Amino acid sequence: MKRIVILMHRWVGYLHGVQLGIADFAMQRPDWVLANTSPYSEGLHQLAKAPVDGVITYPESEYIPLLQSLGVPVVDVSNWLDRPTFPRVIPDDEAIGRLGAEYLLDLGLKQMGVAGRAVGAYYVERRKAFLESCSFAGVPVSVYDPLAPAPPDQHTPAAINPTLLAWLRSVPKPAGIFCSNDGMAEEILEVCRRSGIRVPEELCVLGVDNDELTTRMAHPPLSSIELHTQKIGYEAAKLLDELMDGRPGGPSLQIKMPPVGVVARQSTNLLAIADPDVLTAVRFIRDNIHKHITVGSLLRLLPVNRRFLERRFKEHLGRTPLQEIRRVRIEKAKELLSGTDLSMPAVAKRSGFANPERLANVFHAGVGMTPTAYRRKFRLHDF
């Protein structure tokens, strides 16, 4: 039998799915025995004395020497520390930052903010990619500095972070706020609620992790980038199995998992598009993407000609009406491919494509892979 220690907190939303993925892999290995160990002093003391064959962990710097002293393969599922020590299976944090920017920019917002704690390599990478994407789009970004002093004359409700409140008040509105994770986003929503800042009318708030407990209990419900946490856990266990069988591994060995997509809720339920015709058209596209809509459908809806509508779309969104229809169809197809087992004809129908062949052609042109390859990439494993 092989004793596999899972050394990580259990209260972190991201780690719930990771541990489920580990358990899923372990079900295929009857010789695996999983042991959950808390990274507190008592759990670390037990780890140092008990027999162990492999470890999957979300490591902190204090107990890395202990992990190294065990002399067994270790797999890291975090991007927390600046310098990795072990092979890793982690989210693609640059892709997460880009996705956050793309989603908020697609709402038509012309001002952004980015917020996180002053720790964690994952946030640094997400913030950098977010800033680069917004800079490319010509949209300014205000960066929250948690170490900045709050204005001395600011009235702050009890139990509210005065520095965070001062920053949120200073961000030009309307704006999109990209947060390092759902915990940061939840805190921002609470500050907004208690200080009278309206969400989403003044600030559209987007988190990362899609922790359902946090997102549903937030006020208003929180939009969040979903990570394939179970896939991360499954692949981490698979990598550990290979390392225990002799595969070479070191800190340069990394597997990065792209985000699944944005799960939209009320905290970003806003289209900040000044042009009423473009706003009406975009809403129509998003509400009717499952139907066979065309640019002609938009022209029948609006009292404008095609050339005028295309010019206004390019001005406000940077793309044509046809490009927007295709983009929304692809995003809907991604959602169905990664989150359901619907057949390709059903995916095509529900995302507005005439047939699976048309879905395949447009999807490959826009995403760079076939729908089947995309679905396989986000499965836990091949059934």
C-alpha angles and dihedrals in degrees: 000000000000119000111214117191120208103203109188143098117275098208096067109101094217091057096055092074093039091058092046089055091050090051090049091056092044090058087068092052110066089181092061121096113189121213120188110212125184115227092234126109096271094048092046090049090054092047091055092056106033123083113259135177101189143356134215110194151164092221130208122198094250096068102033091099089055091051091049091050093057092074093216133111114280127193121199120212096186140080092204105117124062093231119039118224101186138034109284143209106193144151117276096250095185090055089049091054092048092048091050091053094045092050096049092042089052088061087065095247116159098192129053141187131195124202137185143127120285090250137071129064089229091066093048090055094044092048093048093052091045092051092047093051093049092046090053088052091048093243119138120232130206113210120212114231108199090194095056116110118248119240108271094225096049117121106227125185115237117280092013122126103247094202092053092046092050091051094048090050090050097053110102109244143268092039142151118237117205112198129202091235143341093275091060091045092050091053091050092050090051092050090049093048094051096042099046099251106145121232123231096359094064103014128024107204123204125185135188129235100038091232098185095210092054097040096048097043093047118102107259100017109266127244110221144177109249118224123202091241095161090053089051091052093046093049091046090055091046091051091048090052090053092047091051087052091056106271110153113247141170140153091290090065105096134162114194122199118206119226119266095226143270120307101208120214136159097291090075099028093131138102106201096195113140096202108083094206093052090045092052092047094049092049090049091051094050094045095047105032090120088064128075095262124165137180085270088062089058093048090053088052097049133050093233137094125248097254093052093048093049091050092051092047091052090049096050104028105019093237141074126261090254091052090050092051091050093045093052091046091053092048090051090049091050090053092051095043095050099037105037142039093227116147119255093254089053092047090049093049096047093048095049102256119139093229142343091269091058090046091052094049097047094040093051091048092050102036104027096237138067121266089248092053091047092052092047091051091059099042118105088232139328112283 
